[in-house]
């Protein structure tokens, strides 16, 4: 979110979510979960330095991972409110 982020990456802003953070690499490739850096990061072992969420934070569940993968498969649509907020 706006207040706290790691590597200048945010999922609440569609423009930033699709572009990626400091690396500038595409974090989300709509329709391509395995080509999406976000998916690769959430699938890393929990002891990896790059795993998302970072160490010390509660890991996401298998169901949440599946939801993210399905969302990306569907084209990674953002709610209308998030899309309109990023254009202002």
C-alpha positions in Angstrom: 0.0 0.0 0.0 0.9 3.6 0.1 2.2 3.6 3.6 4.4 0.6 3.6 6.0 -1.3 0.7 9.0 -3.4 -0.1 11.1 -2.6 -3.1 8.7 0.2 -4.2 6.2 -2.5 -5.2 2.5 -2.1 -4.6 -0.5 -4.2 -5.4 -3.1 -1.5 -4.7 -2.1 0.5 -7.7 -2.6 -1.2 -11.1 0.1 0.7 -12.9 2.7 -0.1 -10.3 1.4 -3.7 -9.8 1.8 -4.4 -13.6 5.1 -2.6 -14.0 6.9 -3.9 -10.9 9.0 -2.2 -8.2 12.6 -1.3 -8.1 13.6 -4.0 -10.6 11.2 -2.6 -13.3 10.5 -6.2 -14.4 6.9 -7.1 -15.1 5.5 -8.3 -11.8 2.2 -9.4 -13.3 1.9 -10.6 -16.9 -1.9 -10.8 -17.4 -2.8 -14.2 -18.7 0.7 -15.6 -17.9 1.0 -16.6 -14.2 4.3 -18.4 -14.7 5.8 -15.4 -16.5 4.7 -13.2 -13.7 7.4 -12.3 -11.2 4.9 -12.0 -8.4 3.9 -15.7 -8.8 7.6 -16.8 -8.8 8.2 -14.8 -5.6 5.2 -16.2 -3.7 6.2 -19.8 -4.7 9.8 -19.4 -3.3 10.7 -21.5 -0.2 10.0 -19.6 3.0 13.7 -19.2 3.8 14.5 -17.5 0.5 15.5 -13.8 0.9 13.2 -12.8 -2.0 10.1 -14.7 -0.9 6.8 -12.7 -0.7 5.5 -11.9 1.8 8.9 -11.3 3.5 10.2 -13.2 6.5 8.5 -12.3 9.7 5.1 -11.8 7.9 2.4 -14.4 7.8 2.8 -16.5 4.7 0.0 -16.7 2.2 -2.1 -19.9 2.1 -2.2 -22.4 -0.7 -5.7 -21.2 -1.5 -4.5 -17.6 -1.7 -1.7 -18.6 -4.1 -4.3 -20.4 -6.3 -6.5 -17.3 -6.2 -3.6 -15.1 -7.4 -2.7 -17.6 -10.2 -6.3 -17.8 -11.4 -6.7 -14.0 -11.2 -3.6 -13.6 -13.5 -4.9 -16.3 -15.8 -8.1 -14.3 -16.2 -6.1 -11.2 -17.2 -5.4 -9.7 -13.8 -8.5 -7.4 -13.8 -8.4 -4.7 -11.1 -11.6 -3.3 -9.5 -12.9 -0.2 -11.2 -12.1 1.9 -8.1 -8.4 0.9 -8.2 -8.1 1.6 -11.9 -9.8 5.0 -11.7 -7.8 6.0 -8.6 -4.5 5.4 -10.4 -5.4 7.8 -13.2 -5.8 10.8 -10.9 
